[in-house]
Structure formats: structure tokens, C-alpha cells
Amino acid sequence: MTEFTVRDDAEPFSANITTVRNDKFHRYELRVNGELAVYSQFMDRPGHIDFIHTVTAEKFKGRGLAKILAHFALDDVIAAGKRIIPHCPFMASYLHKHEGYELSVDWPAEPPEGEPGNE
């Protein structure tokens, strides 16, 4: 299990933010004060992690938490020596906007469907 904890006093709600890869549920999770705020569902394939869907709980939307989770998850995949397949619209959008992941991405033949704003 990979885990990272950040004490974020800059946020108005002074949250303890924890990110973790939860292999039991095949997802990366971001928790705020222990409460599940964001998760990104994935399929672990030989040599690849295929991101399928990212969801942010309604009360945590608009705080940039999905971006924190994306950064953690993508870095974790690369550290494990695997490649990224972004079927999730949010992860695809994040990858297009952030440099440094280009050499580790296998873009799907069909672009991800849906709106990235669900995060």
C-alpha cells in the first residue's frame, strides 16, 4: 500500500489530507480528515494501470482535491514502473495540462468519453 499524508493549513477548512492506493477496491483515494473525498477507479493490467473514472464527493468539489489525487496516482504508477492508460476523462484532461508524463502514457484508441468536470 502506498500512502502519503499532508497537513494543509492553507485551506480554510484546515484539512488533514491523506492519499492512498487501495488495491482491495482497485482505486486511489484521497481522504480529508478521514472522510473519502475523491477516488480514481483503475484496472491493474500487466505493465499498465488503466484509469477508468474519477469521482469527487459533492461537498469537496471545487477545492482542487482531484488534482492532488491525480498527481499522487500518476507518480505512483510511474514509480512502480508501469504505464498509464487514461480512459478516465479527468485523468486524460490532467495529463494534457501537466508536463512530465508524456513518455509514460499509452493513449487509448478512442478518446475518453464524458466530461472531466465530474471530479
N, C-alpha and C positions, 0 to 999 in steps of 0.2 A: 504494500500500500504506500502510495506517495502522498505526503501531506505537507502543507505549508500554512502557517498562521501569521496574520498581520494584525497589529493593533493600529487602528486608523482613527486617530484623534481629530483629523481634519474634517471628517464627515460630521454633519450636525447631530447625527444620532450616536456618535462615538461607538462604533461597532467593533466587535472582535470578528474579523473575517477569517474563515478557515476554508482552504481548498483541499480537496481530496479526490483521488481516483477510487471509485467504489466498484470493484470488479464483480461483486455479487449482483449488482443491478446494471452492470455494463454502462456506467456513466461517470462523468466527472461532476463533482458537486462543489458548490460554494455555499457556505453557511454563514449567517450573520447572527451572532450571539447564540449559536447552536441551532438556529432555525434554517431549514433548507430554503435558500433564496433563489438559486439558479442551478440548473443541471443541464448537461450536454450528453445526450444518449449516443453511444457508439457501438460498433461491431468490431471486435478484435479479430483481425484476419492475419494469416501468415505474412509477416513483413509490413503490414498496414494497419492503421486504425481508420475506420470509416465513420465519420461523424454524420449522424442521421438527423438529429433535432436538438435544438436548444430552447429551453423554457425558463422564463423568469417569473416568479410569483408576483402577482399583481401589486402587492404592497411594496415590492422592491424595485419596480420598474423605474427607469429614468435616472438611476444613480451610477450607471456605468459598470455595474457588477458583472454583467455578462462579458464585458471586455476583459475584466480581470480573470475570469474563469477561462476564457479563450486563450489568453496569454499563457496561463499555467498549463492548460491541457496540451496546447501545441508544443510548448517547450518540453513537456513530459514525454510526448510521443517521440520527438527528435532525440531526447536523451536516451530513450530506450532503443534507438537505432532503427526505428520504424518510419514508414512514410505516411503521409496524410492524404486521405480521400475526403473531400468536403462535399458530401451530399446535402448537408445542412445549409440552408440559405444564409443563416447568420455567420457560420464559420467561413463560408465562401466569401461573404462580404468583408469579414475581418481580414482574411488572407489577402484580398485585393488592396486593402488600405494600409497594411503593415508589411514593411520590408523585412527580409531575413529568412523567410520561409520558402521562397521560390524553388529552391533546389530539393525540397523535401515534399513537394505536393504532386500528387497524381490527380489531375483534374478529371472528373467523370465525363464520359462521352456526351451525356445530356446535362445541361446546366441545372443546378439545383432549382426545384420548384418551390414557390411560396415567397413570402415576404420576410426579409431579415428583421423587420421591426418587432417580431414576436419575442425577442429576447428582452 
